[in-house]
């Protein structure tokens, strides 16, 4: 069995189309079809059934599809480790991030890191926390940065830190000069918040509920850019980590005001890797870089705890 045949099969599974798979691989559709036939000859059974809507995997095809992708990713990982042995500082790192807020925090970190290692390439996927850790377990991801990562096997928390949420207002908001806000102040202000499927919103609800208060946001959206736009237009205020809007704060467009006393909303952010998988040069350097960032920049109010 040739590796190329497995690559073509994996792409066919991903696209569900001979033509699309061929275009993505830069070959003719007949070449993909021929390699699938080679695989079927090797395994001694049909793997796909063709129809007018594309292809359908047989039971044997489903079995192979479940393992082919991981096998190819592991081979690519070995390729990177061999490059490391030869001193070649190149490769690709796949990062899964849980939510737009985390992604926004990661963007400046990746930008700075890529200047140090210009030969490296990065792929960032924005997913739910569960999808992120499942991607790590299946070798689809090298690194995961997530809020409220579910505790499952195949996951090692490299470092855990806390994100503190401040009240984010437009710089020309009448209350922008306040030193702090109480929770009661906030329920009287027009709020823009993510919906209740978001872990951060669930954390907000818990904090306010303990204080005997109920959240009734004017705007509910999971889009970070919309939250920022609503705040910039003074239509609402929101709750976000100040670092996630650092650019707008530095530009004098937004301000971050803390919540009074011990009532601040905090959520755990974790940097995760696979416990049984050696990191490539690229992934290892990036993990070290993100860890340093989380320890030194994400929060100065709490000391992150390193876990084994």
N, C-alpha and C positions, 0 to 999 in steps of 0.2 A: 504493500500500500504506500503510495506517495503522499508526502506532506501536502503537496499542491492540491490533491484531490480532497483532502480534509478541509483545506482552506476554502475551496470552492463550495463544498457542502455547507460549511458554517455560514458563508455569505448568502447562500441560497435560502437557508433557514431564516436568516435575519431579514431578507427582503421579500421572501415568498414569491419570487419571480425569477425565472431563468434570465430574462432580458436585463432586469435590474442588477442581478448578481454579476452578469457578464460585463455590464457597463462599469460597475464599481471596481471590478478586477482588471478592467482594461483588456478584455479578450472577447472573442465572438461567443454567442450563445451556444453554438455547437461545441465549443471547447468545454464549457461548463457541463453540458449534457454528457459529453464523453467521459469526463472525470467522475460524474455521478455513476455512470454505468460501470466504470472501473471499480468504484467502491462497492456497488451492488454485486459485482462478480467476486470481489474479495470476500464479502460477508456471506455470499451465497443466498441473498434474499433481496427483494425490492425494498428500497428505502423511501421512495417518493412515488406519489401517484399524480399525474398531470391532469388538469381540467381547465375549463375556460377561464376560471378565476385565478389561476396560478397553479400552485402545487399543494399537495396535502401529504404530510408525512405518514408513513405506515407505522405500525407499532415498533418495528425495528429501527425505523428512521427517528422516531421519538427518543428511543433509547440512545442512539448515537448522538443525536442533537444535544441531549442533556450533558454529554461528556466531551464532545468535540471542542466546544468553545473553551472550556476550562483547560483542556489539553493544549490547545494552541496558545493560550495565554501563559501557561506554565513554560512552554517552549520559548516563547518570547522573553519571559523572565530569565530563563537560563542563558539565552543569548546576551541579555544585558549583563548578567554576572560574568560571562566570558569576556565581554568587552571591558568590564572592570578589571579583570586579571591582566589585561593588556594595557591598562592605564588610559583607556579611552573614556573621557568624561562626557559621555553622551547617553542618550536614551530618552524614554518617555515615562512620565509619572501620571497615573490616573488617580484623580482626587474626587471623592464623593463628599459633597457638603449638604448638610441638612438645612435647607431654607435660604431665602434671599439675604437674611441678616448675616448669617455665617459667611455666605459667599461674598458679601460686601466687605466683611472684615478680612477675608482672605485675599481679596484682589490686590491691595497694596503690598501685602507680604509676597505674593507671587511675582508682582512686578519688580520688587527689589531683588528677589532671589534670582530671577531670570537674567538680571544684569550681571550677576556674579558668575552664572553658568549659562552663557548664551547658546551652547550646543544642546541643551536639554529642551525637551518639549513637554507640554502639559495639556491634559484633558480634564476638564472640570465638569462634573455632572451634579445638577441640583435635584435632590430627591427627598423623600421622607427619611427619617432616621432609620426606620426598619429596613427600607430598601438599601440604604447606604451600608449598614452592617452586613446585610445579606450579600451585597456585592463584594465586600471584603472577604467573606467566608468562601465565596465561589471564585476568588482570584480575579474578579472583574475590576476591583479597586486595589490600589497599592496603599492608599491612605484614606482615612475617613475623619472628617471634623464635623461633629454633630452635637446638637442640643438634645438632651434626654435620650441618649443612645440606649436602646433596649439591651438588657443583660442577656446575651446568648453566648453559647460556646463558639469558639473560633474567633474570639475578639480579645485583644489585649489593649487596655487603656494605658497609653504611654504617659499622658499627663492630663490632669483634670483641673479646670479653672472655673471661675464664676464670672458671668457677665452681669453687670449691674445696669439696670434700666433707669435712665433719667427721663424727665419730662422734656420733650423736644418742642420748641416753639419757634415761630418766625422771629427774627431779630428785631422787627418793628412791632411785635405784639405788645399790647399795653402792660402785660405781666412779665415781659422778658427780663426785666431787671430784678426780679425776685431772687432771694438767696436760696429759698427752698419752697416746696409745696407740701401740704399735708394730703393724705388720701381724701379727706373731705373736700379740700380745695378742688381736687381733680374731678370728683363726681359732679361738681357744679360747672365744669368747663366742657365745651364741645370736644368730644374725643373721637379720634380715628384709630381703630384697632383692628388686628387680624381677627378672623372668625374663630369660633371655639374649637375647631379641629386642630388649631396650632397649639403646640406645647406652651409657647410663651403666653398665649392668651389664657390658657388653663392656669398658668402660674399667677397671672394677674387676678383672675377670678378668685383664686384661693386666698391671696393676700387681702383683697378687698372684703371678701366674705368674712374673714376672721375679724375684720374691723367693724363688722355689722353694716357694711355698705354694699350697694349693688351697682355694677357697671351697666351703663346704658349708652353705648357709643352712638354718635350721630352717623358715623361712617364705619362700615365694616368691609375690609378688603385685605387679601393676603399679598397684595402687590406692594413691595417696598417703595417703588417709585411713586405710586399713587399716594401712599401715606405721606411721603415727603412733599409732594406737590400740594396736597391739601393743607399741610402745615405752612408751606411757603406762601400760600394765598390767604393765610390767616383764617381759614374756614374751620380749623380744628387744631388741637395739640395731640401729640402721640407719645408713646413710651417706646424708647429704643436705647440700645447701648450707644453712648456718645461716639464711640469709635466708628460705628456704622454710618455716621453722617459727618465724619471728621472734615471731609473736603468742604462741605457746606458751612460748617462752623468756622473753619479757617478763612473762608471767603466772606464771613460776616453775614451770611444769609440766615443761619439758624443759631439758636443758643440751646444749651443743655443745662437744665436746672435740677438739682438732686431732690429726691423725696425725703421729707423730714424724718429724723430719728432712725429707728431700726426698722422702719416700714418699707424700705426700698425693696423693689422686686429684683430677685436674683435668680438666674437660671444656670445650671451646670453646662459647661462646654467641654467636650472630651476629644482628644486626639487619639485615634485608634489605629492599630496595625494588626496584622495577622500574627498570632503567637508562634506558628510553626513554619513561617516563610521568611527566608533571608531577604533583607531589603537590598535592592540594587544600590549602586553608588548614588544614582539620581534620587531615588526614593529616600535613602538614608540621609543624604544631605538636606533634603527638603523637610523631612521629619524633624531633624535637629533644629532647622531654621524656624519652623512653625512653633516648636516647643519653646524656643527662646522668646519668641514673640508673645506666646500665651503667658509665659512666666513674667515677662517684663512690661507688657503693654495692655493686655486685656483688662486687667484690674489691678489697681494699686492698693485697693482697700482690703483685699484678702490674699493670703498666700496660697498659691496652687499646691495641691498635694500630689506628689508623684506616686504612682501605684505600680506594682509589679505584675 
